[in-house]
Amino acid sequence: MRYDLTDLKLFINIGETSNLTRAAEKTFLSLPAASARIKNLEESLKVRLLIRQVTGVKMTPAGEILLKYAKGVFQQLECLHSDLQPFSTGIKGKLRILANMTATHSFLSEALSSFLLENPDVDIELEEKLTKDIVSAIRAGSADLGIASGSINLDGLDIVPLFKDELVVITDLEHELKDVEEIRFEDLIEKYQFVGIHPESVIQSFLEEKAYKLGKRIHQRVYVGSFETVCRMVDAKIGLAIVPIECARNYSKPERLNMVRISNDWANRERFICRPGGKDIPAFAEKFIEHVMKIAGNIKRQ
């Protein structure tokens, strides 16, 4: 069965107007031609699509299904046109990247800025997502690369390790921990109150799980939407927080925060780039991975 785009567009217009005459006009067809197209479509599908009424036409259940998918076809065509259009203006590639909040609030801005400067013929579409959603999207093929960290099932993906992402405790400068260099997680949650990031984020879920295994719970005073806001809350003496060290360093007023290392082994997590397993990616995507690895090398040496 072959579907004609004009037939589908006519059917969409019928759905919008509930009137065959007006739909024919919107599709730039005569009324007899439009009627013939609908008749041929019904005969080909062997199903009735429209009910003719005095006031217009009404969709049958089969017609409603056809209408839904016809709209989907044209939405996909619009996406196709949108993705192809940059090539006509000299852009050679478009890279779809998903990154978790830790990455977008730390090294990624530097990596993107320098890469785009060196590669003016490549566009990047960046979206911030939770790590679990990044992994799901890469598996589904809805993005080219994912940048994330933490412990999560990565089966079916190719992984490029970048660097260790250290979790640290941040306090205000007057806190009683200001002169402490290192502390155990279990001692922290036994005594102090915390500011946290999104409850469903990988880092927050990870910390809650660690507390649960100790038979304890984190006294979470407030959840906020970004690491910078977490830092501001700590600066305002609302509570302590556990954040990636890069996010603490990138806070606009890092001199107003104190950092304490966590002695537990798990405080050092692997940051990675993930890509579809066993599949080729565009050359400019490979180039971006190399570029990020170079940036990561600089972070390792800090």
C-alpha positions as CSV (number, residue, x, y, z in Angstrom):
1,M,0.0,0.0,0.0
2,R,1.4,3.4,-1.1
3,Y,0.3,6.6,0.5
4,D,0.1,9.8,-1.5
5,L,1.2,12.9,0.5
6,T,-1.5,15.0,-1.2
7,D,-4.1,12.5,0.0
8,L,-2.8,12.7,3.5
9,K,-2.7,16.5,3.5
10,L,-6.2,16.5,2.2
11,F,-7.3,14.2,5.0
12,I,-5.6,16.4,7.6
13,N,-7.5,19.5,6.2
14,I,-10.7,17.6,6.3
15,G,-10.0,16.8,10.0
16,E,-9.4,20.5,10.7
17,T,-12.4,21.8,8.8
18,S,-15.0,19.0,8.9
19,N,-15.9,20.2,5.5
20,L,-14.8,18.6,2.2
21,T,-15.3,21.7,0.1
22,R,-13.1,23.9,2.4
23,A,-10.5,21.1,2.8
24,A,-10.3,20.8,-1.0
25,E,-9.7,24.5,-1.3
26,K,-6.9,24.4,1.4
27,T,-5.3,21.5,-0.5
28,F,-5.6,23.4,-3.9
29,L,-7.9,20.7,-5.3
30,S,-11.3,20.9,-7.0
31,L,-14.2,19.4,-5.1
32,P,-14.6,16.5,-7.6
33,A,-10.9,15.8,-7.4
34,A,-10.9,15.8,-3.6
35,S,-14.0,13.5,-3.5
36,A,-12.3,11.1,-6.0
37,R,-9.1,11.0,-3.9
38,I,-11.1,10.1,-0.7
39,K,-13.1,7.5,-2.5
40,N,-9.9,5.9,-4.0
41,L,-8.3,6.0,-0.5
42,E,-11.2,4.2,1.1
43,E,-11.3,1.6,-1.7
44,S,-7.5,1.0,-1.3
45,L,-7.8,0.6,2.5
46,K,-11.1,-1.3,2.2
47,V,-12.5,0.8,5.0
48,R,-14.9,3.7,5.4
49,L,-13.1,6.9,6.5
50,L,-15.8,9.6,6.4
51,I,-19.4,9.9,7.2
52,R,-21.1,12.5,4.9
53,Q,-23.6,14.7,6.8
54,V,-25.7,17.7,5.9
55,T,-23.5,20.0,7.8
56,G,-20.2,18.5,6.6
57,V,-18.3,15.3,7.2
58,K,-17.4,13.3,10.3
59,M,-14.5,10.9,10.9
60,T,-15.2,7.2,11.4
61,P,-13.0,5.5,14.0
62,A,-10.8,4.3,11.1
63,G,-10.6,7.9,9.9
64,E,-9.5,9.1,13.3
65,I,-6.6,6.6,13.2
66,L,-5.6,7.7,9.7
67,L,-5.8,11.3,10.7
68,K,-3.5,10.7,13.7
69,Y,-0.8,9.0,11.6
70,A,-1.2,11.5,8.7
71,K,-0.4,14.3,11.1
72,G,2.6,12.3,12.4
73,V,3.9,11.9,8.9
74,F,3.9,15.6,8.3
75,Q,5.4,16.4,11.6
76,Q,8.3,14.0,10.7
77,L,8.7,15.7,7.4
78,E,8.9,19.1,9.1
79,C,11.6,17.7,11.4
80,L,13.4,16.2,8.3
81,H,13.3,19.6,6.6
82,S,14.6,21.3,9.8
83,D,17.5,18.9,10.2
84,L,18.4,19.2,6.5
85,Q,18.1,23.0,6.2
86,P,21.4,23.8,7.9
87,F,23.3,21.9,5.3
88,S,22.0,24.3,2.6
89,T,23.6,27.2,4.6
90,G,27.0,25.6,4.9
91,I,26.6,23.7,8.2
92,K,28.1,20.2,7.6
93,G,26.9,18.5,10.8
94,K,24.5,18.7,13.8
95,L,25.5,16.9,17.0
96,R,22.8,16.0,19.5
97,I,24.3,15.9,23.0
98,L,22.6,15.1,26.3
99,A,24.3,16.0,29.6
100,N,23.5,15.8,33.2
101,M,23.4,18.8,35.5
102,T,26.9,18.2,36.9
103,A,28.4,18.4,33.4
104,T,26.5,21.5,32.2
105,H,27.5,23.4,35.4
106,S,31.2,22.5,35.1
107,F,33.6,21.6,32.3
108,L,31.1,21.3,29.4
109,S,30.7,25.0,28.8
110,E,34.5,25.3,28.2
111,A,34.5,22.2,25.9
112,L,31.5,23.5,23.8
113,S,32.9,27.0,23.5
114,S,36.3,25.9,22.2
115,F,34.9,23.1,20.0
116,L,32.4,25.4,18.2
117,L,35.1,28.0,17.7
118,E,37.4,25.4,16.0
119,N,34.5,23.8,14.1
120,P,32.2,26.6,12.7
121,D,30.6,24.1,10.3
122,V,29.1,22.0,13.1
123,D,26.0,22.9,15.2
124,I,25.4,21.4,18.6
125,E,22.0,20.7,20.2
126,L,22.5,20.4,23.9
127,E,19.8,19.3,26.4
128,E,20.1,18.8,30.1
129,K,18.7,15.5,31.5
130,L,19.0,13.2,34.4
131,T,21.6,10.5,33.9
132,K,19.0,7.6,33.7
133,D,17.2,9.5,31.0
134,I,20.4,10.2,29.1
135,V,21.3,6.5,29.0
136,S,17.7,5.5,27.9
137,A,17.8,8.1,25.1
138,I,21.2,7.0,23.8
139,R,20.0,3.4,23.8
140,A,16.9,4.5,21.8
141,G,19.0,6.4,19.3
142,S,17.4,9.8,20.0
143,A,20.8,11.5,20.7
144,D,24.3,11.0,19.5
145,L,26.3,11.4,22.7
146,G,25.6,11.4,26.4
147,I,27.8,12.9,29.1
148,A,27.1,11.7,32.6
149,S,28.6,10.2,35.8
150,G,27.7,7.9,38.6
151,S,26.8,4.2,39.0
152,I,24.1,3.2,36.5
153,N,23.6,0.2,34.1
154,L,25.4,1.0,30.9
155,D,24.8,-2.3,29.1
156,G,24.6,-1.9,25.3
157,L,26.5,1.3,25.2
158,D,30.1,2.2,24.3
159,I,31.8,4.1,27.1
160,V,34.6,6.6,27.0
161,P,36.0,7.4,30.6
162,L,36.9,11.0,31.1
163,F,38.0,11.7,34.7
164,K,37.2,11.0,38.3
165,D,34.4,13.3,39.6
166,E,35.0,13.9,43.3
167,L,32.1,14.5,45.6
168,V,32.9,17.0,48.4
169,V,31.0,18.5,51.4
170,I,30.6,22.3,51.2
171,T,29.9,24.5,54.2
172,D,29.8,28.2,54.9
173,L,33.0,29.7,56.2
174,E,31.8,30.0,59.8
175,H,30.6,26.3,60.1
176,E,32.2,24.1,62.7
177,L,33.7,21.9,60.0
178,K,35.6,24.8,58.5
179,D,39.0,23.5,59.7
180,V,38.2,19.8,59.0
181,E,40.0,18.4,55.9
182,E,38.2,15.1,55.6
183,I,35.1,13.4,57.1
184,R,33.2,10.2,56.7
185,F,29.7,10.3,55.1
186,E,28.2,8.4,58.1
187,D,29.4,11.0,60.5
188,L,28.0,13.8,58.4
189,I,24.5,12.5,58.1
190,E,24.4,11.6,61.8
191,K,24.7,15.2,62.8
192,Y,24.0,17.7,60.1
193,Q,21.2,19.1,57.9
194,F,21.5,19.3,54.1
195,V,20.5,21.2,51.0
196,G,20.0,18.9,48.0
197,I,19.6,18.8,44.3
198,H,16.6,17.4,42.5
199,P,15.3,14.3,44.4
200,E,15.4,12.1,41.2
201,S,18.9,13.1,40.2
202,V,21.5,10.4,40.1
203,I,23.7,12.1,42.7
204,Q,20.8,12.5,45.1
205,S,19.5,9.0,44.6
206,F,23.0,7.7,45.1
207,L,23.5,9.5,48.4
208,E,20.1,8.4,49.7
209,E,20.9,4.8,48.8
210,K,24.3,5.1,50.7
211,A,22.4,6.5,53.8
212,Y,19.8,3.7,53.6
213,K,22.5,1.0,53.6
214,L,23.8,2.5,56.8
215,G,20.4,2.4,58.3
216,K,20.2,6.1,58.3
217,R,18.5,8.9,56.4
218,I,19.7,12.3,55.2
219,H,18.0,15.2,57.0
220,Q,17.2,17.2,53.8
221,R,16.0,20.7,54.7
222,V,15.4,21.8,51.1
223,Y,15.7,20.6,47.5
224,V,16.6,23.1,44.7
225,G,17.0,23.0,41.0
226,S,20.7,23.7,40.3
227,F,24.1,23.3,41.9
228,E,24.6,27.0,41.9
229,T,21.4,27.4,43.9
230,V,22.7,24.7,46.3
231,C,25.9,26.7,46.8
232,R,23.9,29.8,47.5
233,M,21.8,28.0,50.1
234,V,24.9,26.7,51.8
235,D,26.4,30.2,51.6
236,A,23.2,31.5,53.4
237,K,23.9,28.9,56.2
238,I,20.7,26.9,55.4
239,G,22.6,23.6,55.6
240,L,25.5,21.6,54.2
241,A,25.6,20.0,50.8
242,I,27.4,17.2,48.9
243,V,28.3,18.3,45.4
244,P,30.8,17.5,42.6
245,I,34.0,19.5,43.3
246,E,33.9,21.2,39.9
247,C,30.5,22.6,40.7
248,A,31.7,24.0,44.0
249,R,34.7,25.6,42.3
250,N,32.5,27.1,39.6
251,Y,30.2,28.8,42.1
252,S,30.3,32.6,41.4
253,K,31.6,33.1,45.0
254,P,33.8,30.1,45.7
255,E,35.8,32.1,48.3
256,R,32.7,32.1,50.5
257,L,32.5,28.3,50.7
258,N,34.6,25.7,52.5
259,M,35.2,22.3,51.0
260,V,35.7,19.1,53.0
261,R,36.7,15.9,51.4
262,I,34.7,12.7,52.0
263,S,36.9,9.8,53.0
264,N,34.6,7.1,51.6
265,D,35.9,5.4,48.5
266,W,32.7,6.0,46.5
267,A,33.2,9.8,46.7
268,N,35.3,9.5,43.6
269,R,33.0,8.7,40.7
270,E,33.8,8.1,37.0
271,R,32.6,10.7,34.5
272,F,32.1,9.3,31.1
273,I,30.8,9.9,27.5
274,C,28.4,7.2,26.3
275,R,27.4,6.5,22.7
276,P,25.3,3.8,20.9
277,G,27.0,0.4,21.3
278,G,28.7,-1.0,18.2
279,K,27.4,1.8,15.9
280,D,29.4,4.2,13.8
281,I,28.9,7.9,14.6
282,P,29.7,10.9,12.3
283,A,33.3,12.0,12.1
284,F,32.5,15.3,13.8
285,A,31.1,13.4,16.7
286,E,34.3,11.4,17.0
287,K,36.2,14.8,16.9
288,F,34.0,16.2,19.7
289,I,34.8,13.1,21.9
290,E,38.6,13.7,21.3
291,H,38.1,17.4,22.1
292,V,36.3,16.6,25.4
293,M,39.0,14.0,26.3
294,K,41.6,16.7,25.9
295,I,39.7,19.0,28.2
296,A,39.3,16.1,30.7
297,G,43.1,15.6,30.6
298,N,43.5,19.2,31.8
299,I,41.1,18.6,34.6
300,K,43.0,15.4,35.7
301,R,46.2,17.4,36.0
302,Q,44.6,20.1,38.3
